[in-house]
Amino acid sequence: MTLRVLAALLALALPSAALAEPPDLAMIARSAGTPEIPGLRMVWLSPWGDVAKSHPWRNIIVHQTEGPAGSARLGAREQHSNPTRRGVMVWVETDGTVYWAVADNLVPTHTDGADRNDNKYIDNSKTYHQVNKDTSIGVEFAGNYPDVTRGPTDAQIAAWRVLVKVLRARYGIPLDHVYAHNWIDFKDARYCEGCALATMARQWGE
């Protein structure tokens, strides 16, 4: 085979190779509608709108709900029906399914106003009364019932690894603005709500 023929064959192969590359996650994250997101099983109760018209989100707060398997689906549907009720925008089921419940220009009621000020977990001078519902996307992980100390499932961790990147890319949220609920509010003393998941996100890095 001559070099000229080999070069021609390579040129023909390059477009196919380019098509085989995985789609750019950051580009998908900035899109609208109900995109397919590699690595996530999404249920779109509310599709994405124009990201430029979304609420100016600056933080992500990780929550855990004291509910059994299946409660994320139910909670997300209730949230979708009443977007500003106490709850969150995004819910993650024990099997890793992600429910996008609320349009991102609306503000659900979550957190207790970022009232933690004891610096127990992080420097609260940067969070006190600042990392609240008006600045933060809430992500709720279901399934720590009846044992509230039970950690997230492997499927939830796998989904979170992708989801946190999507949220950060879509809204331009820095890595150090991912918080556990217990880091910013005084919560149930029996366990540290959201701490393992928020720590994972920060350790995974960019």
N, CA, C and O of each residue as an XYZ file, in Angstrom:
824
protein
N       0.848     -1.191      0.000
C       0.000      0.000      0.000
C       0.888      1.246      0.000
O       1.779      1.389      0.836
N       0.627      2.139     -0.949
C       1.421      3.357     -1.026
C       1.027      4.326      0.080
O      -0.054      4.219      0.659
N       1.923      5.277      0.367
C       1.634      6.291      1.389
C       0.434      7.130      1.006
O      -0.345      7.550      1.863
N       0.286      7.377     -0.315
C      -0.846      8.190     -0.767
C      -2.180      7.494     -0.485
O      -3.136      8.123     -0.033
N      -2.227      6.195     -0.759
C      -3.448      5.422     -0.505
C      -3.743      5.361      0.997
O      -4.893      5.488      1.416
N      -2.688      5.164      1.805
C      -2.854      5.106      3.253
C      -3.391      6.418      3.795
O      -4.262      6.428      4.664
N      -2.867      7.534      3.276
C      -3.340      8.849      3.720
C      -4.803      9.053      3.369
O      -5.566      9.619      4.152
N      -5.193      8.586      2.182
C      -6.586      8.728      1.759
C      -7.517      7.922      2.657
O      -8.599      8.381      3.024
N      -7.080      6.714      3.005
C      -7.893      5.874      3.893
C      -8.035      6.486      5.277
O      -9.112      6.431      5.869
N      -6.959      7.072      5.801
C      -7.012      7.735      7.105
C      -7.957      8.923      7.075
O      -8.699      9.163      8.027
N      -7.924      9.670      5.968
C      -8.807     10.832      5.845
C     -10.267     10.421      5.863
O     -11.110     11.113      6.433
N     -10.564      9.273      5.226
C     -11.934      8.772      5.233
C     -12.350      8.290      6.614
O     -13.519      8.397      6.985
N     -11.401      7.761      7.377
C     -11.704      7.195      8.703
C     -11.897      8.262      9.758
O     -12.616      8.031     10.730
N     -11.271      9.441      9.601
C     -11.319     10.466     10.646
C     -12.726     10.937     10.978
O     -13.043     11.057     12.161
N     -13.604     11.215      9.988
C     -14.961     11.641     10.359
C     -15.687     10.608     11.204
O     -16.401     10.963     12.142
N     -15.505      9.301     10.872
C     -16.163      8.256     11.661
C     -15.634      8.228     13.075
O     -16.395      8.036     14.024
N     -14.317      8.420     13.225
C     -13.731      8.434     14.560
C     -14.252      9.598     15.365
O     -14.508      9.470     16.562
N     -14.412     10.757     14.701
C     -14.917     11.938     15.393
C     -16.339     11.711     15.878
O     -16.717     12.136     16.970
N     -17.138     11.017     15.024
C     -18.518     10.739     15.416
C     -18.578      9.777     16.590
O     -19.540      9.793     17.357
N     -17.565      8.946     16.737
C     -17.568      7.954     17.812
C     -17.201      8.550     19.159
O     -17.408      7.909     20.189
N     -16.657      9.766     19.175
C     -16.283     10.395     20.438
C     -17.512     10.714     21.257
O     -18.546     11.072     20.692
N     -17.432     10.596     22.583
C     -18.595     10.908     23.416
C     -18.943     12.387     23.332
O     -18.050     13.224     23.196
N     -20.219     12.721     23.412
C     -20.612     14.131     23.341
C     -20.024     14.921     24.505
O     -19.800     14.378     25.587
N     -19.781     16.188     24.273
C     -19.178     17.051     25.277
C     -20.188     17.338     26.382
O     -21.261     17.881     26.121
N     -19.842     16.970     27.630
C     -20.775     17.112     28.741
C     -21.112     18.568     29.006
O     -22.263     18.894     29.298
N     -20.124     19.446     28.908
C     -20.368     20.866     29.162
C     -21.341     21.443     28.136
O     -22.193     22.265     28.473
N     -21.208     21.009     26.884
C     -22.117     21.495     25.845
C     -23.539     21.015     26.100
O     -24.497     21.774     25.959
N     -23.665     19.740     26.479
C     -24.990     19.204     26.809
C     -25.590     19.965     27.983
O     -26.778     20.286     27.984
N     -24.759     20.251     28.984
C     -25.238     20.917     30.199
C     -25.792     22.305     29.924
O     -26.620     22.793     30.692
N     -25.363     22.946     28.860
C     -25.824     24.303     28.536
C     -27.001     24.301     27.571
O     -27.458     25.361     27.144
N     -27.494     23.114     27.226
C     -28.557     23.006     26.237
C     -29.927     23.190     26.872
O     -30.038     23.413     28.078
N     -30.962     23.095     26.058
C     -32.346     23.190     26.532
C     -33.081     21.908     26.173
O     -32.583     21.094     25.397
N     -34.271     21.734     26.745
C     -35.071     20.560     26.432
C     -34.828     19.419     27.394
O     -34.663     19.631     28.595
N     -34.808     18.210     26.866
C     -34.629     16.999     27.681
C     -33.501     16.160     27.087
O     -33.749     15.079     26.553
N     -32.278     16.644     27.175
C     -31.170     15.945     26.505
C     -30.836     14.601     27.143
O     -31.079     14.371     28.328
N     -30.274     13.729     26.323
C     -29.680     12.500     26.841
C     -28.330     12.858     27.450
O     -27.492     13.461     26.779
N     -28.112     12.498     28.700
C     -26.857     12.808     29.377
C     -26.123     11.499     29.642
O     -26.597     10.681     30.430
N     -24.976     11.286     29.000
C     -24.245     10.025     29.193
C     -23.948      9.765     30.666
O     -23.422     10.627     31.370
N     -24.291      8.574     31.115
C     -24.028      8.198     32.496
C     -25.163      8.484     33.449
O     -25.088      8.136     34.628
N     -26.228      9.120     32.951
C     -27.371      9.422     33.819
C     -28.661      8.853     33.235
O     -28.877      8.888     32.023
N     -29.503      8.335     34.107
C     -30.858      7.946     33.732
C     -31.773      9.053     34.249
O     -32.076      9.121     35.440
N     -32.205      9.914     33.338
C     -32.958     11.117     33.707
C     -34.448     10.920     33.491
O     -34.865     10.326     32.497
N     -35.246     11.418     34.420
C     -36.685     11.547     34.243
C     -36.978     13.040     34.284
O     -36.830     13.684     35.322
N     -37.395     13.582     33.143
C     -37.589     15.026     33.013
C     -39.037     15.386     33.321
O     -39.888     15.348     32.432
N     -39.321     15.732     34.564
C     -40.641     16.259     34.899
C     -40.749     17.712     34.449
O     -41.826     18.171     34.070
N     -39.641     18.425     34.492
C     -39.545     19.793     33.963
C     -38.345     19.845     33.030
O     -37.220     19.603     33.466
N     -38.561     20.156     31.755
C     -37.417     20.244     30.829
C     -36.591     21.491     31.108
O     -37.065     22.442     31.729
N     -35.362     21.470     30.643
C     -34.517     22.654     30.738
C     -35.013     23.745     29.799
O     -35.447     23.473     28.679
N     -34.940     24.979     30.273
C     -35.189     26.116     29.410
C     -33.867     26.734     28.974
O     -32.813     26.101     29.046
N     -33.942     27.969     28.525
C     -32.733     28.709     28.157
C     -31.936     28.975     29.427
O     -32.432     29.632     30.342
N     -30.705     28.471     29.492
C     -29.912     28.605     30.709
C     -29.647     30.076     31.045
O     -29.464     30.421     32.213
N     -29.627     30.925     30.047
C     -29.403     32.357     30.282
C     -30.557     32.990     31.064
O     -30.395     34.057     31.655
N     -31.720     32.333     31.068
C     -32.887     32.859     31.774
C     -33.136     32.129     33.090
O     -34.154     32.355     33.744
N     -32.212     31.257     33.478
C     -32.382     30.528     34.736
C     -32.105     31.453     35.916
O     -31.542     32.536     35.757
N     -32.509     31.004     37.099
C     -32.184     31.740     38.318
C     -30.657     31.770     38.482
O     -29.992     30.814     38.086
N     -30.091     32.825     39.047
C     -28.624     32.903     39.178
C     -28.093     32.025     40.316
O     -27.753     32.523     41.389
N     -28.029     30.729     40.071
C     -27.567     29.777     41.071
C     -26.063     29.901     41.287
O     -25.299     30.020     40.329
N     -25.642     29.873     42.554
C     -24.214     30.008     42.872
C     -23.678     28.840     43.702
O     -22.465     28.697     43.858
N     -24.576     28.003     44.235
C     -24.159     26.918     45.124
C     -24.977     25.656     44.846
O     -26.026     25.707     44.204
N     -24.478     24.534     45.339
C     -25.205     23.268     45.323
C     -25.227     22.738     46.754
O     -24.188     22.670     47.411
N     -26.406     22.364     47.233
C     -26.536     21.790     48.572
C     -27.023     20.349     48.453
O     -28.034     20.076     47.807
N     -26.290     19.429     49.085
C     -26.648     18.012     49.054
C     -27.503     17.685     50.270
O     -27.097     17.911     51.410
N     -28.694     17.148     50.011
C     -29.621     16.735     51.059
C     -29.788     15.216     51.028
O     -29.532     14.570     50.012
N     -30.217     14.667     52.146
C     -30.640     13.263     52.214
C     -31.977     13.212     52.933
O     -32.154     13.808     53.996
N     -32.915     12.487     52.332
C     -34.253     12.420     52.904
C     -34.449     11.118     53.662
O     -34.005     10.059     53.218
N     -35.108     11.199     54.795
C     -35.398     10.012     55.593
C     -36.631      9.315     55.024
O     -37.686      9.254     55.656
N     -36.468      8.802     53.835
C     -37.546      8.093     53.166
C     -37.043      6.793     52.586
O     -35.840      6.648     52.367
N     -37.922      5.843     52.332
C     -37.526      4.554     51.776
C     -37.249      4.653     50.284
O     -37.453      5.702     49.673
N     -36.783      3.557     49.705
C     -36.625      3.492     48.257
C     -37.960      3.826     47.597
O     -39.007      3.351     48.037
N     -37.927      4.625     46.563
C     -39.144      5.049     45.885
C     -39.598      6.435     46.287
O     -40.427      7.038     45.606
N     -39.066      6.952     47.388
C     -39.537      8.255     47.869
C     -39.038      9.416     47.020
O     -39.658     10.480     47.014
N     -37.938      9.237     46.305
C     -37.470     10.321     45.430
C     -38.456     10.544     44.294
O     -38.762     11.686     43.948
N     -38.944      9.479     43.723
C     -39.926      9.597     42.638
C     -41.177     10.321     43.118
O     -41.682     11.221     42.448
N     -41.669      9.918     44.283
C     -42.880     10.545     44.810
C     -42.616     12.003     45.193
O     -43.426     12.883     44.904
N     -41.473     12.250     45.848
C     -41.144     13.611     46.244
C     -40.981     14.531     45.048
O     -41.416     15.683     45.073
N     -40.351     14.016     44.003
C     -40.149     14.824     42.799
C     -41.470     15.175     42.141
O     -41.643     16.295     41.661
N     -42.396     14.241     42.114
C     -43.697     14.511     41.488
C     -44.488     15.536     42.300
O     -45.155     16.402     41.733
N     -44.412     15.437     43.614
C     -45.081     16.438     44.450
C     -44.436     17.808     44.262
O     -45.123     18.828     44.213
N     -43.119     17.818     44.160
C     -42.395     19.072     43.955
C     -42.770     19.694     42.614
O     -42.950     20.907     42.513
N     -42.885     18.866     41.601
C     -43.257     19.349     40.275
C     -44.634     20.004     40.301
O     -44.868     21.010     39.631
N     -45.551     19.416     41.089
C     -46.905     19.957     41.187
C     -46.953     21.262     41.967
O     -47.828     22.095     41.733
N     -46.016     21.444     42.892
C     -45.974     22.650     43.727
C     -44.510     23.077     43.868
O     -43.890     22.816     44.898
N     -43.959     23.726     42.851
C     -42.505     23.955     42.761
C     -41.875     24.668     43.942
O     -40.725     24.381     44.275
N     -42.579     25.583     44.589
C     -41.947     26.367     45.650
C     -42.181     25.781     47.040
O     -41.822     26.406     48.038
N     -42.786     24.574     47.121
C     -42.962     23.923     48.414
C     -41.606     23.577     49.002
O     -40.586     23.712     48.327
N     -41.583     23.130     50.261
C     -40.320     22.719     50.872
C     -39.829     21.463     50.175
O     -40.492     20.426     50.193
N     -38.681     21.570     49.574
C     -38.120     20.481     48.793
C     -37.026     21.015     47.888
O     -36.483     22.092     48.132
N     -36.702     20.269     46.851
C     -35.548     20.625     46.024
C     -35.880     20.526     44.536
O     -36.955     20.074     44.141
N     -34.922     20.961     43.735
C     -35.076     20.931     42.288
C     -34.814     19.539     41.713
O     -35.496     19.108     40.783
N     -33.824     18.838     42.272
C     -33.359     17.574     41.698
C     -33.398     16.480     42.768
O     -32.944     16.684     43.894
N     -33.946     15.320     42.401
C     -34.084     14.201     43.324
C     -33.380     12.979     42.750
O     -33.444     12.738     41.544
N     -32.707     12.202     43.601
C     -31.962     11.030     43.146
C     -32.459      9.796     43.896
O     -32.365      9.715     45.120
N     -32.982      8.850     43.142
C     -33.535      7.617     43.716
C     -32.404      6.645     44.065
O     -31.272      6.805     43.608
N     -32.723      5.639     44.877
C     -31.720      4.669     45.312
C     -31.116      3.888     44.150
O     -29.985      3.412     44.247
N     -31.864      3.750     43.042
C     -31.336      3.035     41.870
C     -30.542      3.951     40.948
O     -30.112      3.530     39.874
N     -30.343      5.209     41.363
C     -29.565      6.153     40.577
C     -30.368      6.995     39.600
O     -29.809      7.875     38.945
N     -31.658      6.747     39.491
C     -32.489      7.561     38.599
C     -32.563      8.992     39.122
O     -32.791      9.221     40.310
N     -32.368      9.949     38.221
C     -32.386     11.370     38.577
C     -33.684     11.986     38.067
O     -34.006     11.874     36.884
N     -34.423     12.632     38.956
C     -35.673     13.305     38.606
C     -35.442     14.808     38.633
O     -35.124     15.377     39.677
N     -35.604     15.454     37.471
C     -35.508     16.922     37.420
C     -36.933     17.440     37.594
O     -37.745     17.382     36.671
N     -37.221     17.946     38.792
C     -38.606     18.204     39.173
C     -39.088     19.609     38.868
O     -40.271     19.806     38.592
N     -38.196     20.592     38.910
C     -38.612     21.996     38.879
C     -37.814     22.760     37.820
O     -36.609     22.556     37.674
N     -38.490     23.630     37.092
C     -37.799     24.489     36.128
C     -36.760     25.337     36.853
O     -36.987     25.782     37.978
N     -35.622     25.556     36.202
C     -34.508     26.189     36.920
C     -34.591     27.702     37.023
O     -33.634     28.349     37.450
N     -35.719     28.269     36.639
C     -35.944     29.691     36.919
C     -36.827     29.880     38.150
O     -37.147     31.010     38.519
N     -37.229     28.759     38.795
C     -38.048     28.801     40.000
C     -37.205     28.418     41.212
O     -36.166     27.771     41.078
N     -37.662     28.827     42.399
C     -36.873     28.636     43.621
C     -37.651     27.803     44.639
O     -38.533     28.339     45.310
N     -37.353     26.506     44.774
C     -37.971     25.694     45.821
C     -37.522     26.152     47.214
O     -36.496     26.816     47.362
N     -38.298     25.791     48.212
C     -37.964     26.153     49.594
C     -37.163     25.023     50.235
O     -37.707     23.959     50.530
N     -35.873     25.258     50.447
C     -35.037     24.268     51.134
C     -33.955     25.013     51.916
O     -33.706     26.197     51.689
N     -33.345     24.320     52.805
C     -32.392     24.830     53.804
C     -33.138     25.606     54.897
O     -34.300     25.973     54.726
N     -32.461     25.847     56.005
C     -33.031     26.606     57.121
C     -32.408     27.996     57.213
O     -32.321     28.587     58.289
N     -31.977     28.504     56.057
C     -31.448     29.862     56.021
C     -29.958     29.951     56.258
O     -29.425     31.033     56.505
N     -29.269     28.794     56.181
C     -27.824     28.775     56.410
C     -27.474     29.389     57.759
O     -26.717     30.355     57.847
N     -28.051     28.799     58.811
C     -27.884     29.380     60.150
C     -26.713     28.790     60.937
O     -26.499     29.171     62.088
N     -25.953     27.874     60.344
C     -24.815     27.306     61.066
C     -23.670     28.314     61.086
O     -23.297     28.872     60.054
N     -23.119     28.539     62.283
C     -22.068     29.558     62.431
C     -20.950     29.107     63.367
O     -20.214     29.932     63.909
N     -20.826     27.766     63.557
C     -19.844     27.272     64.530
C     -18.543     26.773     63.894
O     -17.638     26.328     64.599
N     -18.450     26.847     62.556
C     -17.244     26.415     61.845
C     -16.889     24.954     62.128
O     -15.719     24.578     62.063
N     -17.878     24.140     62.438
C     -17.605     22.741     62.788
C     -17.053     21.958     61.597
O     -16.134     21.155     61.752
N     -17.607     22.190     60.424
C     -17.202     21.433     59.243
C     -16.398     22.271     58.254
O     -15.416     21.798     57.683
N     -16.815     23.502     58.059
C     -16.166     24.407     57.118
C     -16.170     25.806     57.724
O     -16.731     26.015     58.799
N     -15.561     26.743     57.057
C     -15.563     28.133     57.478
C     -16.933     28.732     57.190
O     -17.242     29.051     56.042
N     -17.750     28.885     58.220
C     -19.117     29.369     58.024
C     -19.228     30.871     57.807
O     -20.318     31.379     57.546
N     -18.107     31.589     57.913
C     -18.167     33.017     57.605
C     -18.524     33.245     56.132
O     -19.001     34.315     55.756
N     -18.283     32.211     55.303
C     -18.580     32.319     53.871
C     -19.956     31.759     53.517
O     -20.406     31.892     52.379
N     -20.628     31.128     54.494
C     -21.917     30.495     54.211
C     -23.070     31.058     55.030
O     -24.224     30.973     54.609
N     -22.777     31.630     56.192
C     -23.815     32.047     57.139
C     -24.794     33.021     56.482
O     -24.428     34.123     56.074
N     -26.050     32.575     56.394
C     -27.136     33.344     55.786
C     -26.860     33.714     54.325
O     -27.480     34.629     53.784
N     -25.929     32.999     53.694
C     -25.604     33.266     52.290
C     -25.896     32.064     51.393
O     -26.405     32.224     50.283
N     -25.574     30.861     51.872
C     -25.823     29.647     51.093
C     -27.223     29.152     51.453
O     -27.389     28.246     52.269
N     -28.209     29.761     50.833
C     -29.606     29.499     51.187
C     -30.410     29.148     49.942
O     -29.842     28.953     48.867
N     -31.722     29.067     50.081
C     -32.559     28.643     48.960
C     -32.468     29.590     47.775
O     -32.613     29.163     46.629
N     -32.230     30.862     48.034
C     -32.201     31.846     46.953
C     -30.923     31.791     46.128
O     -30.873     32.330     45.023
N     -29.889     31.142     46.659
C     -28.615     31.073     45.939
C     -28.223     29.650     45.564
O     -27.223     29.447     44.876
N     -29.006     28.654     46.011
C     -28.506     27.272     45.967
C     -29.486     26.295     45.330
O     -30.691     26.338     45.575
N     -28.934     25.420     44.512
C     -29.679     24.286     43.976
C     -29.642     23.170     45.010
O     -28.577     22.824     45.522
N     -30.801     22.610     45.313
C     -30.860     21.483     46.231
C     -30.950     20.166     45.473
O     -31.706     20.041     44.510
N     -30.166     19.179     45.920
C     -30.207     17.830     45.348
C     -30.511     16.874     46.493
O     -29.756     16.801     47.463
N     -31.612     16.144     46.381
C     -32.072     15.259     47.464
C     -31.818     13.802     47.104
O     -32.253     13.323     46.057
N     -31.104     13.098     47.989
C     -30.845     11.667     47.818
C     -31.753     10.892     48.761
O     -31.735     11.111     49.972
N     -32.539      9.995     48.204
C     -33.513      9.236     48.989
C     -32.910      7.947     49.524
O     -31.898      7.458     49.020
N     -33.558      7.400     50.564
C     -33.279      6.022     50.933
C     -32.641      5.742     52.266
O     -32.340      4.582     52.547
N     -32.409      6.751     53.125
C     -31.760      6.443     54.409
C     -32.801      6.185     55.507
O     -32.745      6.771     56.588
N     -33.741      5.304     55.203
C     -34.769      4.892     56.155
C     -34.770      3.368     56.215
O     -34.673      2.729     55.167
N     -34.874      2.771     57.375
C     -35.086      3.376     58.697
C     -33.799      3.790     59.413
O     -33.852      4.367     60.498
N     -32.652      3.498     58.811
C     -31.375      3.827     59.445
C     -30.822      5.098     58.807
O     -30.308      5.058     57.689
N     -30.924      6.221     59.510
C     -30.500      7.492     58.923
C     -28.996      7.573     58.694
O     -28.520      8.440     57.962
N     -28.250      6.668     59.322
C     -26.798      6.691     59.133
C     -26.367      5.926     57.872
O     -25.188      5.912     57.518
N     -27.326      5.301     57.210
C     -26.997      4.554     55.998
C     -26.527      5.518     54.911
O     -27.141      6.559     54.677
N     -25.449      5.159     54.265
C     -24.907      6.017     53.219
C     -25.637      5.859     51.893
O     -26.545      5.036     51.781
N     -25.255      6.625     50.904
C     -25.867      6.504     49.585
C     -25.528      5.172     48.940
O     -24.516      4.555     49.274
N     -26.369      4.730     48.022
C     -26.114      3.480     47.300
C     -25.010      3.696     46.260
O     -24.677      4.830     45.914
N     -24.461      2.604     45.779
C     -23.456      2.690     44.719
C     -24.031      3.368     43.480
O     -23.346      4.138     42.808
N     -25.300      3.072     43.185
C     -25.941      3.679     42.017
C     -26.098      5.188     42.199
O     -25.937      5.947     41.244
N     -26.406      5.622     43.407
C     -26.521      7.054     43.670
C     -25.165      7.750     43.545
O     -25.075      8.853     43.006
N     -24.125      7.108     44.038
C     -22.781      7.683     43.940
C     -22.363      7.817     42.475
O     -21.798      8.834     42.072
N     -22.648      6.771     41.678
C     -22.307      6.821     40.253
C     -23.064      7.944     39.545
O     -22.496      8.648     38.710
N     -24.341      8.110     39.878
C     -25.129      9.186     39.278
C     -24.613     10.555     39.722
O     -24.542     11.487     38.921
N     -24.260     10.670     40.979
C     -23.768     11.940     41.529
C     -22.467     12.365     40.866
O     -22.238     13.556     40.657
N     -21.624     11.413     40.537
C     -20.339     11.720     39.902
C     -20.562     12.492     38.596
O     -19.798     13.399     38.266
N     -21.606     12.126     37.863
C     -21.930     12.815     36.603
C     -22.780     14.051     36.873
O     -22.528     15.119     36.314
N     -23.783     13.903     37.728
C     -24.734     14.981     37.967
C     -24.065     16.238     38.492
O     -24.392     17.339     38.050
N     -23.135     16.097     39.424
C     -22.498     17.292     39.985
C     -21.704     18.035     38.915
O     -21.621     19.263     38.946
N     -21.119     17.299     37.969
C     -20.410     17.955     36.870
C     -21.377     18.695     35.953
O     -21.079     19.788     35.470
N     -22.530     18.092     35.721
C     -23.540     18.728     34.874
C     -24.044     20.020     35.513
O     -24.127     21.054     34.850
N     -24.375     19.958     36.790
C     -24.875     21.148     37.485
C     -23.835     22.260     37.498
O     -24.159     23.422     37.253
N     -22.597     21.908     37.782
C     -21.549     22.915     37.839
C     -21.297     23.526     36.472
O     -21.079     24.732     36.356
N     -21.327     22.692     35.430
C     -21.099     23.206     34.078
C     -22.265     24.080     33.609
O     -22.054     25.104     32.959
N     -23.471     23.681     33.934
C     -24.645     24.433     33.460
C     -24.709     25.823     34.085
O     -25.043     26.798     33.412
N     -24.387     25.910     35.378
C     -24.589     27.176     36.091
C     -23.279     27.859     36.490
O     -23.300     28.889     37.165
N     -22.153     27.302     36.085
C     -20.872     27.930     36.391
C     -20.564     27.972     37.881
O     -20.078     28.980     38.394
N     -20.849     26.872     38.573
C     -20.676     26.817     40.030
C     -19.295     26.265     40.368
O     -18.946     25.179     39.904
N     -18.503     26.975     41.159
C     -17.162     26.477     41.529
C     -17.253     25.223     42.394
O     -18.254     24.989     43.072
N     -16.201     24.432     42.358
C     -16.163     23.178     43.115
C     -16.339     23.412     44.608
O     -17.012     22.627     45.276
N     -15.746     24.479     45.147
C     -15.840     24.725     46.584
C     -17.173     25.348     46.990
O     -17.339     25.770     48.135
N     -18.121     25.407     46.054
C     -19.472     25.853     46.368
C     -20.457     24.681     46.377
O     -21.668     24.870     46.267
N     -19.917     23.473     46.511
C     -20.742     22.282     46.726
C     -20.730     22.005     48.227
O     -19.669     21.787     48.813
N     -21.908     22.014     48.847
C     -22.009     21.923     50.304
C     -22.934     20.792     50.733
O     -23.906     20.478     50.045
N     -22.627     20.188     51.865
C     -23.568     19.301     52.547
C     -24.541     20.151     53.356
O     -24.185     21.223     53.845
N     -25.765     19.665     53.491
C     -26.752     20.420     54.267
C     -26.266     20.642     55.699
O     -26.485     21.702     56.286
N     -25.607     19.630     56.248
C     -25.130     19.749     57.623
C     -24.002     20.766     57.779
O     -23.752     21.247     58.884
N     -23.321     21.097     56.682
C     -22.239     22.076     56.763
C     -22.765     23.493     56.922
O     -22.066     24.368     57.432
N     -24.009     23.719     56.482
C     -24.517     25.099     56.478
C     -25.717     25.308     57.408
O     -26.110     26.445     57.673
N     -26.293     24.213     57.900
C     -27.419     24.298     58.835
C     -27.208     23.314     59.980
O     -26.531     22.299     59.812
N     -27.787     23.610     61.147
C     -27.793     22.667     62.261
C     -28.863     21.614     61.985
O     -30.053     21.928     61.985
N     -28.448     20.361     61.747
C     -29.367     19.315     61.355
C     -29.387     18.183     62.378
O     -28.863     18.327     63.482
N     -29.989     17.067     62.009
C     -30.127     15.886     62.850
C     -28.761     15.458     63.402
O     -27.837     15.191     62.635
N     -28.640     15.394     64.707
C     -27.354     15.059     65.340
C     -26.966     13.596     65.149
O     -25.821     13.225     65.408
N     -27.904     12.757     64.698
C     -27.603     11.337     64.551
C     -26.676     11.035     63.369
O     -26.014      9.998     63.346
N     -26.632     11.930     62.406
C     -25.778     11.697     61.235
C     -25.474     13.036     60.581
O     -26.071     14.058     60.918
N     -24.540     13.014     59.644
C     -24.126     14.233     58.962
C     -24.764     14.248     57.577
O     -24.282     13.595     56.651
N     -25.834     14.989     57.451
C     -26.629     14.952     56.221
C     -25.876     15.512     55.017
O     -25.480     16.678     55.000
N     -25.687     14.662     54.017
C     -25.055     15.083     52.769
C     -23.550     15.175     52.801
O     -22.930     15.478     51.781
N     -22.938     14.917     53.962
C     -21.504     15.164     54.118
C     -20.653     14.260     53.238
O     -19.703     14.727     52.609
N     -20.980     12.972     53.185
C     -20.179     12.047     52.381
C     -20.238     12.427     50.910
O     -19.216     12.414     50.225
N     -21.425     12.765     50.418
C     -21.588     13.080     49.001
C     -20.914     14.401     48.629
O     -20.276     14.502     47.582
N     -21.055     15.398     49.478
C     -20.393     16.680     49.203
C     -18.877     16.528     49.243
O     -18.165     17.126     48.437
N     -18.388     15.720     50.189
C     -16.940     15.483     50.281
C     -16.441     14.755     49.045
O     -15.384     15.089     48.510
N     -17.197     13.758     48.589
C     -16.828     13.047     47.373
C     -16.686     13.999     46.201
O     -15.700     13.948     45.465
N     -17.676     14.868     46.028
C     -17.653     15.804     44.892
C     -16.403     16.660     44.916
O     -15.780     16.884     43.879
N     -16.041     17.132     46.076
C     -14.847     17.981     46.184
C     -13.569     17.172     45.946
O     -12.613     17.665     45.347
N     -13.567     15.935     46.417
C     -12.384     15.090     46.215
C     -12.239     14.663     44.757
O     -11.120     14.531     44.260
N     -13.350     14.448     44.073
C     -13.285     14.082     42.653
C     -12.672     15.211     41.833
O     -12.003     14.963     40.830
N     -12.898     16.438     42.259
C     -12.290     17.578     41.595
C     -12.930     17.898     40.255
O     -14.068     17.521     39.976
N     -12.170     18.596     39.445
C     -12.677     19.064     38.156
C     -12.833     17.908     37.168
O     -13.249     18.121     36.030
